[in-house]
Amino acid sequence: MITIQYLRSNPKDVIEALGKRFFGDAEKIVNEILEIDQQKRETQVKLDNNNAQMNQLSKSIGELMKKGEKQEAEDAKAQTTTLKNEIKELEETFKNLEKQLFDKQVLLPNMPHASVKAGKSAEDNETVSTWGNIPTLHEHAVPHWDLIQKYDLIDFELGNKITGAGFPVYKNKGAKLQRALINFFLQEAEKAGYIEIQPPILINKASGFGTGQLPDKDGQMYFATEDELYLIPTAEVPITNIYRDVIIEEKDLPIKNVGYTPCFRREAGSWGAHVRGLNRLHQFDKVEIVQIQHPENSYNALEEMLKYAQSLLEKLELPYRTLRLCGGDMGFSSALTYDLEVYSAGQGRWLEVSSVSNFETFQANRLQLRYRNLEKKNALLHTLNGSALALPRIVACILENNQTPEGINIPKALHPFLSFTEIK
């Protein structure tokens, strides 16, 4: 959430920056926020004045009674009664204005970083770099959904029977490959200095708000109505919320966490090849890295996290490209996001497998996540996270890119985690 202090001082900058996202209501909402804020501050001044007057009158009543000036004391009492009623009305007005201000503030997405390009959709994203060679497959190569069926790795129909579309059942070597990838990703993260967290996969409303999923993506999250809990869309949410309402000593920064969780998303999308097989699911596994950083160091940390996610793809020998997202394609809370896409040789297309983002103070303001600097003053921290990595499309690309007429070769990096090196 953009702080009210920044909005007061830089309204034109906010409106201009949100223009990169093509967020059409920016000027209207910013002006409404400033108007409500002005009313709130004027109400606060009246409240302060009335409370000061009330305190002064209350003191004078005792003094007047001591002097025997009963009529003057009664007049003062009458004034206090009037002031009490006014104070009650002002407090109610202040409370309503505070809610109106909050409800407007949460509608504004984060301001993009200066390096982010204006754009409406994925077509406007910038390709920053590419790595690896596009594999040349044999004549009878097929997409992963055919390989999955041929080698009995995943059962989509069984998942549909048990739950519904988008909830696959992994089996045999398919299940083992999933577990190997999770263990590989967690082990690499530990080597890179991340502390492993195993968080809950259900969150309350405050947690969803803290990281920006609520109210922005309310309809895209699964909701357990009786307990008013949400199934997590990513481990970012519970891990980052560990630090909600926390003041961290500057000497304890940075904080680096990693967690594996299943993830749940209702927005599985339309029908067609682009969502077929493992391309888009309602439930999938992902390893997530999270950093809590000093504001001066967060963009260095973002580059470090990006290089780390890239290194995983290189170890898995998967060709990839790095994109810097345009304003209109970034998530609601992000200031700068890089996407990593792996080339899917069986489908002949690029598939997103990771997003690495810096949220600057946007989440921290919602979370009230602060640090105490050396001068003993509190300030908002920067939060960052990245997929390292999401499994479904990684599995799809491993199967497709490594297929031969005889079977599927497993990348060498996974050999220590498996009892087989190929699928036949």
Secondary structure, 3 states (H helix, E strand, C coil): CCCHHHHHHCHHHHHHHHHCCCCCCHHHHHHHHHHHHHHHHHHHHHHHHHHHHHHHHHHHHHHHHHHCCHHHHHHHHHHHHHHHHHHHHHHHHHHHHHHHHHHHHCCCCCCCCCCCCCCCCHHHCEEEEEECCCCCCCCCCCCHHHHHHHCCCEEHHHHHHHCCCCCCEECHHHHHHHHHHHHHHHHHHHHCCCEECCCCCEECHHHHHHCCCCCCCHHHCCEECCCCEEECCCCHHHHHHHHCCCEEEHHHCCEEEEEEEEEECCCCCCCCHHHCCCCCCCEEEEEEEEEEECHHHHHHHHHHHHHHHHHHHHHCCCCEEEEECCHHHCCCCCCEEEEEEEEECCCCEEEEEEEEEECCCHHHHHHCCEEECCCCCEEECEEEEEEEEEHHHHHHHHHHHCECCCCEECCHHHHHHCCCCEEC
